[in-house]
């Protein structure tokens, strides 16, 4: 028996696959893109990083 799976993967503008988290900022916005499977285990550290970015965005 063969099992196949599909996983969404972000692609960078240069065509390379984004292997890690992609965090983008915009006015009053922070976007987390391409959160691969270790996202659950590293979620607290990601949250700290995003909170620090959000403080800068809102300033």
C-alpha positions in Angstrom: 0.0 0.0 0.0 1.3 3.4 -0.9 0.2 6.5 1.0 0.5 10.0 -0.5 0.2 13.3 1.3 0.0 16.9 0.2 1.6 19.7 2.3 1.3 23.4 1.5 4.7 25.0 1.0 5.5 28.7 0.5 7.6 29.6 -2.5 9.8 32.6 -2.3 9.9 35.2 -5.1 13.1 33.6 -6.5 11.3 30.3 -6.9 13.0 28.6 -3.9 10.9 26.8 -1.3 10.7 28.5 2.1 11.8 25.9 4.5 11.2 27.8 7.6 8.8 30.4 9.0 8.2 33.5 6.9 7.1 36.6 9.0 6.1 39.6 7.0 5.2 43.1 8.3 2.8 45.7 7.0 1.4 48.8 8.6 -0.3 47.6 11.8 -0.1 44.0 10.6 2.2 41.0 11.2 1.7 37.9 9.1 3.1 34.4 9.8 3.4 32.4 6.6 4.6 28.9 6.0 4.4 27.6 9.6 5.7 24.0 9.1 5.0 21.1 11.4 7.3 22.2 14.2 5.1 25.2 14.7 3.3 23.6 17.6 6.5 22.8 19.5 8.0 26.3 18.9 4.8 28.3 19.2 5.7 30.1 22.4 9.0 31.3 21.0 7.3 32.3 17.7 4.7 34.2 19.8 7.5 36.1 21.7 9.1 37.0 18.4 5.8 38.2 16.9 5.0 40.2 20.0 8.3 42.0 19.7 7.6 42.8 16.1 4.1 43.9 16.9 5.4 46.4 19.4 7.5 47.9 16.7 4.6 47.9 14.1 2.3 49.7 16.5 4.8 52.4 17.3 
